[in-house]
């Protein structure tokens, strides 16, 4: 089964943004993360199809 999620680091690299931006600003701009785990060990991941769709919506003009 193919991977359906990207880590925050992979998402940042794909979008050419910082990891800080992915954690802080991406959710505010509509790129919704999925949280796996609890507390401080929780990991945010992003659905690959969501990242591709969100990036496509950012096109100017």
PyMOL CGO cylinders between C-alpha atoms (Angstrom):
from pymol import cmd
from pymol.cgo import CYLINDER

trace = [
    CYLINDER, 0.00, 0.00, 0.00, 1.50, 3.39, -0.97, 0.3, 1, 1, 1, 1, 1, 1,
    CYLINDER, 1.50, 3.39, -0.97, 2.25, 5.99, 1.68, 0.3, 1, 1, 1, 1, 1, 1,
    CYLINDER, 2.25, 5.99, 1.68, -0.70, 8.32, 2.14, 0.3, 1, 1, 1, 1, 1, 1,
    CYLINDER, -0.70, 8.32, 2.14, 0.90, 10.83, 4.52, 0.3, 1, 1, 1, 1, 1, 1,
    CYLINDER, 0.90, 10.83, 4.52, 3.94, 13.10, 4.59, 0.3, 1, 1, 1, 1, 1, 1,
    CYLINDER, 3.94, 13.10, 4.59, 5.75, 14.17, 7.72, 0.3, 1, 1, 1, 1, 1, 1,
    CYLINDER, 5.75, 14.17, 7.72, 5.99, 17.87, 8.53, 0.3, 1, 1, 1, 1, 1, 1,
    CYLINDER, 5.99, 17.87, 8.53, 9.60, 17.82, 7.30, 0.3, 1, 1, 1, 1, 1, 1,
    CYLINDER, 9.60, 17.82, 7.30, 8.65, 16.17, 3.98, 0.3, 1, 1, 1, 1, 1, 1,
    CYLINDER, 8.65, 16.17, 3.98, 5.79, 18.65, 3.57, 0.3, 1, 1, 1, 1, 1, 1,
    CYLINDER, 5.79, 18.65, 3.57, 8.13, 21.58, 4.20, 0.3, 1, 1, 1, 1, 1, 1,
    CYLINDER, 8.13, 21.58, 4.20, 10.63, 20.26, 1.65, 0.3, 1, 1, 1, 1, 1, 1,
    CYLINDER, 10.63, 20.26, 1.65, 7.91, 19.62, -0.94, 0.3, 1, 1, 1, 1, 1, 1,
    CYLINDER, 7.91, 19.62, -0.94, 6.50, 23.15, -0.54, 0.3, 1, 1, 1, 1, 1, 1,
    CYLINDER, 6.50, 23.15, -0.54, 9.97, 24.72, -0.21, 0.3, 1, 1, 1, 1, 1, 1,
    CYLINDER, 9.97, 24.72, -0.21, 8.99, 26.26, 3.13, 0.3, 1, 1, 1, 1, 1, 1,
    CYLINDER, 8.99, 26.26, 3.13, 10.41, 26.02, 6.65, 0.3, 1, 1, 1, 1, 1, 1,
    CYLINDER, 10.41, 26.02, 6.65, 9.23, 23.44, 9.16, 0.3, 1, 1, 1, 1, 1, 1,
    CYLINDER, 9.23, 23.44, 9.16, 8.19, 26.32, 11.44, 0.3, 1, 1, 1, 1, 1, 1,
    CYLINDER, 8.19, 26.32, 11.44, 5.92, 27.61, 8.67, 0.3, 1, 1, 1, 1, 1, 1,
    CYLINDER, 5.92, 27.61, 8.67, 4.37, 24.15, 8.27, 0.3, 1, 1, 1, 1, 1, 1,
    CYLINDER, 4.37, 24.15, 8.27, 3.57, 23.91, 11.99, 0.3, 1, 1, 1, 1, 1, 1,
    CYLINDER, 3.57, 23.91, 11.99, 2.49, 27.51, 12.57, 0.3, 1, 1, 1, 1, 1, 1,
    CYLINDER, 2.49, 27.51, 12.57, 1.10, 28.97, 9.35, 0.3, 1, 1, 1, 1, 1, 1,
    CYLINDER, 1.10, 28.97, 9.35, -0.04, 26.13, 7.10, 0.3, 1, 1, 1, 1, 1, 1,
    CYLINDER, -0.04, 26.13, 7.10, -3.06, 25.22, 9.26, 0.3, 1, 1, 1, 1, 1, 1,
    CYLINDER, -3.06, 25.22, 9.26, -4.11, 28.89, 9.31, 0.3, 1, 1, 1, 1, 1, 1,
    CYLINDER, -4.11, 28.89, 9.31, -3.99, 28.92, 5.51, 0.3, 1, 1, 1, 1, 1, 1,
    CYLINDER, -3.99, 28.92, 5.51, -6.13, 25.83, 5.07, 0.3, 1, 1, 1, 1, 1, 1,
    CYLINDER, -6.13, 25.83, 5.07, -3.57, 23.00, 4.94, 0.3, 1, 1, 1, 1, 1, 1,
    CYLINDER, -3.57, 23.00, 4.94, -5.02, 20.81, 7.67, 0.3, 1, 1, 1, 1, 1, 1,
    CYLINDER, -5.02, 20.81, 7.67, -2.67, 18.40, 9.50, 0.3, 1, 1, 1, 1, 1, 1,
    CYLINDER, -2.67, 18.40, 9.50, -3.49, 15.03, 11.01, 0.3, 1, 1, 1, 1, 1, 1,
    CYLINDER, -3.49, 15.03, 11.01, -2.23, 14.40, 14.54, 0.3, 1, 1, 1, 1, 1, 1,
    CYLINDER, -2.23, 14.40, 14.54, -0.87, 10.97, 15.40, 0.3, 1, 1, 1, 1, 1, 1,
    CYLINDER, -0.87, 10.97, 15.40, -0.11, 10.23, 19.04, 0.3, 1, 1, 1, 1, 1, 1,
    CYLINDER, -0.11, 10.23, 19.04, -0.64, 12.16, 22.25, 0.3, 1, 1, 1, 1, 1, 1,
    CYLINDER, -0.64, 12.16, 22.25, 1.14, 14.89, 24.17, 0.3, 1, 1, 1, 1, 1, 1,
    CYLINDER, 1.14, 14.89, 24.17, 4.67, 15.95, 23.37, 0.3, 1, 1, 1, 1, 1, 1,
    CYLINDER, 4.67, 15.95, 23.37, 5.35, 12.83, 21.30, 0.3, 1, 1, 1, 1, 1, 1,
    CYLINDER, 5.35, 12.83, 21.30, 2.45, 13.55, 18.91, 0.3, 1, 1, 1, 1, 1, 1,
    CYLINDER, 2.45, 13.55, 18.91, 3.41, 13.89, 15.27, 0.3, 1, 1, 1, 1, 1, 1,
    CYLINDER, 3.41, 13.89, 15.27, 1.71, 16.05, 12.68, 0.3, 1, 1, 1, 1, 1, 1,
    CYLINDER, 1.71, 16.05, 12.68, 1.40, 14.59, 9.23, 0.3, 1, 1, 1, 1, 1, 1,
    CYLINDER, 1.40, 14.59, 9.23, -0.26, 15.80, 6.08, 0.3, 1, 1, 1, 1, 1, 1,
    CYLINDER, -0.26, 15.80, 6.08, -2.26, 13.77, 3.60, 0.3, 1, 1, 1, 1, 1, 1,
    CYLINDER, -2.26, 13.77, 3.60, -0.39, 13.79, 0.29, 0.3, 1, 1, 1, 1, 1, 1,
    CYLINDER, -0.39, 13.79, 0.29, -3.55, 14.41, -1.74, 0.3, 1, 1, 1, 1, 1, 1,
    CYLINDER, -3.55, 14.41, -1.74, -4.43, 17.38, 0.52, 0.3, 1, 1, 1, 1, 1, 1,
    CYLINDER, -4.43, 17.38, 0.52, -0.97, 18.91, 0.04, 0.3, 1, 1, 1, 1, 1, 1,
    CYLINDER, -0.97, 18.91, 0.04, -1.18, 18.54, -3.75, 0.3, 1, 1, 1, 1, 1, 1,
    CYLINDER, -1.18, 18.54, -3.75, -4.70, 20.03, -3.84, 0.3, 1, 1, 1, 1, 1, 1,
    CYLINDER, -4.70, 20.03, -3.84, -3.72, 22.92, -1.53, 0.3, 1, 1, 1, 1, 1, 1,
    CYLINDER, -3.72, 22.92, -1.53, -0.62, 23.72, -3.61, 0.3, 1, 1, 1, 1, 1, 1,
    CYLINDER, -0.62, 23.72, -3.61, -2.74, 23.74, -6.77, 0.3, 1, 1, 1, 1, 1, 1,
    CYLINDER, -2.74, 23.74, -6.77, -5.12, 26.28, -5.23, 0.3, 1, 1, 1, 1, 1, 1,
    CYLINDER, -5.12, 26.28, -5.23, -2.25, 28.71, -4.55, 0.3, 1, 1, 1, 1, 1, 1,
    CYLINDER, -2.25, 28.71, -4.55, -1.74, 29.47, -8.23, 0.3, 1, 1, 1, 1, 1, 1,
    CYLINDER, -1.74, 29.47, -8.23, -1.91, 33.16, -9.06, 0.3, 1, 1, 1, 1, 1, 1,
    CYLINDER, -1.91, 33.16, -9.06, -3.99, 34.07, -12.06, 0.3, 1, 1, 1, 1, 1, 1,
]
cmd.load_cgo(trace, "trace")
